[in-house]
Amino acid sequence: MIRTRGLTKNFTVSRAHTVHAVRGIDLDIAAGELVAVLGPNGAGKTTTMRMLTTLIRPTAGSAHVAGLDVTARPAEVRRRIGYVGQGNGAGHNQRARDEIVTQGVIYGLDRRAARQRAADLVDALDLTEFAAHKVSDLSGGQRRRLDVALGLVHAPRLLFLDEPSTGLDPHNRANLWEHILRLRAQYDMTIALTTHYLDEADTMADRVVIVDHGQVIADDTATALKRDLAGDRVEVRTPQDGLLGAASQVAALLERIPGARDVVVDGHRVTARVADSATAVPELVRAAAGLGVLVASATGITPTLDDVFLNLTGRTLRETHSDGADTSPADAAPATTHAPTDRDALVAGKDAR
Ligand SMILES: Nc1ncnc2c1ncn2[C@@H]1O[C@H](COP(=O)(O)OP(=O)(O)OP(=O)(O)O)[C@@H](O)[C@H]1O
């Protein structure tokens, strides 16, 4: 469905300054896949997505989307894809249902077909109660669902979602995802999305592509990335009032567990990487009990995609992101303002810049 080779985008900011936003990305997304593109702010995710959706022209390299070259046949690419950009692309004065009908007409449906399609999407996205409301009166979650409806009005088989749930509270995020996954199954869609939410990428995506400084630094299933590039850990604590020597004894026991490595003693705390924390923790506890070594707690820690990023780059994604786990919706990254322009450009078939 998507194939890029050496995809590159430079922005010339001034005569002396060029931003190398995307530096030679090779990406393959098969029909039916749901792929999440993950990376810190400024990694080049949106720029990549905007090239794939024909909103901007690549500086170099190639991209084929839905079987077509984005540079040579942008108008045909646009007809085959749906795009839900960051921020709310819907106009504020229209009623929600009318907005979808208008979008359908712009995409070439006759008014009757557009009305039917709007009715189907209103139903599919649980917007019936709000369909006659003005867009400006909708909540953030309802607007986002309307955005998805607008992106699907021409029944594309390939949908691009740029940070679909940023700014939504956990309930609305879960609700939006429920709808996206149902629509994906119903329309047999391929989905490429960018997200700041690690848990979303982890649980929803068939494959996770990690981008940093404009390059793909990892590309695999979340399970494989976590297994191969992070791995389980264990953290063992010896009693605070006990002898520090106990921690060294625990460390020696951990060293003996097959696959254990990077054993570190820090006061009463001992950590190690292990192949499988579910078996390593009881093994350690049994061995410690056998030798009379007191253990206050022993915890198995399964890795997150943040651990994968940390291992690959030495940095954590959480430092640079508003992630759902640490941030209130109000603090979440604000939506950018380019989305309405993007949607306008897509439906109007404006040339990419
Ligand atoms: N039109 C532009 N002109 C100049 N620089 C740009 C332009 N668009 C993006 N950039 C720069 O390109 C780099 C990649 O930006 P991009 O928006 O693709 O990152 P991102 O991974 O989507 O980030 P975020 O997670 O914050 O949305 C950044 O350094 C950004 O400042």
The ligand as an SDF file (V2000), in Angstrom:
LIG
                    3D

 31 33  0  0  0  0  0  0  0  0999 V2000
    7.4790   24.1120    6.7370 N   0  0  0  0  0  0  0  0  0  0  0  0
    8.5850   23.9320    7.4490 C   0  0  0  0  0  0  0  0  0  0  0  0
    9.6180   24.7810    7.3380 N   0  0  0  0  0  0  0  0  0  0  0  0
   10.7450   24.6110    8.0490 C   0  0  0  0  0  0  0  0  0  0  0  0
   10.9540   23.5850    8.9000 N   0  0  0  0  0  0  0  0  0  0  0  0
    9.9630   22.7090    9.0490 C   0  0  0  0  0  0  0  0  0  0  0  0
    8.7240   22.8230    8.3460 C   0  0  0  0  0  0  0  0  0  0  0  0
    7.9280   21.7830    8.7030 N   0  0  0  0  0  0  0  0  0  0  0  0
    8.6370   21.0660    9.5920 C   0  0  0  0  0  0  0  0  0  0  0  0
    9.8590   21.6110    9.8090 N   0  0  0  0  0  0  0  0  0  0  0  0
   10.9320   21.1010   10.6850 C   0  0  0  0  0  0  0  0  0  0  0  0
   11.1890   19.7670   10.2910 O   0  0  0  0  0  0  0  0  0  0  0  0
   11.4690   18.9530   11.4260 C   0  0  0  0  0  0  0  0  0  0  0  0
   10.4910   17.7930   11.4650 C   0  0  0  0  0  0  0  0  0  0  0  0
    9.1890   18.3070   11.7640 O   0  0  0  0  0  0  0  0  0  0  0  0
    7.8970   17.3810   11.8440 P   0  0  0  0  0  0  0  0  0  0  0  0
    6.7260   18.2740   12.0880 O   0  0  0  0  0  0  0  0  0  0  0  0
    7.8740   16.5030   10.6670 O   0  0  0  0  0  0  0  0  0  0  0  0
    8.2240   16.5350   13.1350 O   0  0  0  0  0  0  0  0  0  0  0  0
    7.2720   15.5730   13.9510 P   0  0  0  0  0  0  0  0  0  0  0  0
    8.0490   14.3290   14.1830 O   0  0  0  0  0  0  0  0  0  0  0  0
    5.9720   15.4290   13.2830 O   0  0  0  0  0  0  0  0  0  0  0  0
    7.1200   16.3760   15.3010 O   0  0  0  0  0  0  0  0  0  0  0  0
    5.8700   16.5010   16.2960 P   0  0  0  0  0  0  0  0  0  0  0  0
    5.8540   15.2320   17.0670 O   0  0  0  0  0  0  0  0  0  0  0  0
    6.2430   17.6600   17.1420 O   0  0  0  0  0  0  0  0  0  0  0  0
    4.6350   16.7300   15.4790 O   0  0  0  0  0  0  0  0  0  0  0  0
   11.3850   19.8750   12.6290 C   0  0  0  0  0  0  0  0  0  0  0  0
   12.6780   20.3260   12.9110 O   0  0  0  0  0  0  0  0  0  0  0  0
   10.5210   21.0100   12.1410 C   0  0  0  0  0  0  0  0  0  0  0  0
   10.8000   22.1980   12.8300 O   0  0  0  0  0  0  0  0  0  0  0  0
  1  2  1  0
  2  3  1  0
  2  7  2  0
  3  4  2  0
  4  5  1  0
  5  6  2  0
  6  7  1  0
  6 10  1  0
  7  8  1  0
  8  9  2  0
  9 10  1  0
 10 11  1  0
 11 12  1  0
 11 30  1  0
 12 13  1  0
 13 14  1  0
 13 28  1  0
 14 15  1  0
 15 16  1  0
 16 17  2  0
 16 18  1  0
 16 19  1  0
 19 20  1  0
 20 21  2  0
 20 22  1  0
 20 23  1  0
 23 24  1  0
 24 25  2  0
 24 26  1  0
 24 27  1  0
 28 29  1  0
 28 30  1  0
 30 31  1  0
M  END
$$$$
